């Protein structure tokens, strides 16, 4: 965070991508909510989960 002068890192992950969600949570990211039909792939819209890590929350 300090080296790149970042305050927040955020990930938007397809809700059915359980492995990626688990990986980000294992790295300390917190679930902030769901965005309905946010991502489009394979000609369909998909819900995404928003995960974030904020500088002051990093241990």
Secondary structure, DSSP 8 states (H G I E B T S, - for coil): -TTTT-SEEEEEEETT-HHHHHHHHHTT-EEEEEEEEEEEETTEEEEEEEEEEEGGG--
